[in-house]
Amino acid sequence: MKATRRPNLAGLLACALLVGCGSTPELPRNIPGPGVLVAQAHVPLLDVFAHPDDPQPSGTVASPGGRGAPIVGVVDQRNGDWLLLELPQPPSGSTGWARAADVDLSGNPYRMVVTLHTHHITVTGPSGPILDAPVGVGRASTPAPGRYFIDQLLQPADPAGPYGPNAYGLNGLPSDVDSPGASGVTGLTGTDDPQSVGRDIVDGAIRLRNEDIKRLVPVIPLGTPVVVNG
């Protein structure tokens, strides 16, 4: 049996997953579920503010992992020319106000639900179910139950390696890699050990069969909500 390796995804190459979602819908004051509006920055660093009337930003958001991936956030509210965003940075649940002029908006009708105790994932879209499949569940770096969104798509250098052909990073999850220029990502991955799918594994993120994650990559855009149930 192959040794289990900790899938922090360090050193993977990030690539943008740009899937058109049709015309930008009108933005309501509060966004109803399950559909979301995704904001993608068209500036290299996105200024975020604690309040819309603050004269200076409280911080900036850079590309996740410093790899040049798009900066995306999920819109929670609007206030005139300002948007309250769920941010792609730790801690989980971080929010901040951004200028609407700094982002492009697109509707996202997709949704993932992972149920840890049944080792199961369902993915739905505007026309119904897309994927209903087993997952492997790690005990160390698996995301805790909660609501996340996909903030990056990664493509391992070796598609036959421990993370399979692709992996998704989830927002708000801190790096556990200390080396300069490296960033660990916790999320959903492929695997080189299909026997690990459908059960608890010694360590790692949420594992899908390679054929399942390959089905999702052409369809699922950044910003897709991922609900993790216990």
JOMO-V89076 format. One record per pair of residues at least 24 apart in sequence whose ideal C-beta (glycine too) atoms are under 6 Angstrom apart, sorted by the first residue. I is the first residue (numbers start at 1). GAP is how many residues later the second one is. D is the distance in Angstrom with one decimal. If there is no record, write none. Layout:
i: (I/I)
gap: (GAP/GAP)
d: (D/D)
This chain:
i: (2/4/4/4/5/6/7/7/7/7/8/8/8/9/9/9/10/10/10/12/12/13/14/14/14/14/15/15/16/17/17/19/21/21/21/24/24/25/27/29/31/34/35/36/36/36/37/37/37/38/38/38/38/39/39/39/39/39/40/40/40/41/41/41/42/43/46/46/46/48/48/49/52/52/52/61/61/64/64/64/65/69/72/72/72/74/74/88/88/90/90/92/108/108/108/110/110/111/112/113/114/114/115/116/119/133/134/134/135/135/136/136/136/136/137/138/138/138/138/140/141/141/143/143/143/145/145/145/146/147/148/149/149/150/150/161/162/163/163/164/164/164/165/165/165/166/166/170)
gap: (191/197/198/199/157/197/156/182/197/198/168/169/176/145/158/176/167/172/174/142/144/142/53/55/138/140/138/140/54/136/205/202/85/86/87/81/82/82/51/49/44/77/74/38/72/189/38/68/70/34/68/70/185/34/36/46/64/66/30/32/64/30/61/62/62/59/25/52/56/48/50/48/27/30/45/26/28/24/87/88/118/83/79/150/151/75/149/63/83/82/84/80/113/115/116/110/114/114/114/114/92/114/114/114/79/79/63/64/71/73/60/61/65/71/63/63/65/66/67/63/45/64/27/43/85/83/84/85/82/80/78/74/76/72/74/31/30/26/27/26/27/46/25/45/49/47/51/56)
d: (5.0/5.8/4.7/5.6/4.8/5.1/5.6/5.3/4.5/4.9/5.6/5.6/3.4/5.8/5.4/4.2/4.5/4.6/5.2/4.1/5.2/5.4/3.7/4.0/5.2/5.4/5.9/5.2/5.0/4.1/5.6/4.1/4.6/5.0/5.8/4.9/6.0/4.9/5.5/5.8/5.7/4.8/4.9/5.0/5.1/5.9/4.2/5.5/6.0/5.7/5.4/4.9/3.2/4.9/5.6/5.7/3.9/5.8/5.3/5.0/5.1/4.0/5.9/5.3/5.8/5.1/5.2/5.8/6.0/3.1/5.6/4.4/5.1/4.0/5.1/5.7/5.9/5.2/5.1/4.6/3.9/4.5/5.9/4.6/4.9/5.2/5.7/3.7/4.3/5.4/4.2/3.2/5.8/5.1/5.9/5.5/4.6/5.3/4.5/4.8/5.9/4.8/4.7/5.6/5.2/4.8/5.3/3.7/5.1/5.7/4.3/4.6/4.9/3.6/5.4/5.1/5.3/3.5/5.9/4.7/4.9/5.8/5.9/6.0/5.1/5.1/5.8/4.4/5.8/5.4/4.6/5.5/5.2/5.6/4.8/5.9/5.2/4.5/5.8/1.6/5.3/4.4/5.5/5.8/5.8/5.3/5.2/6.0)
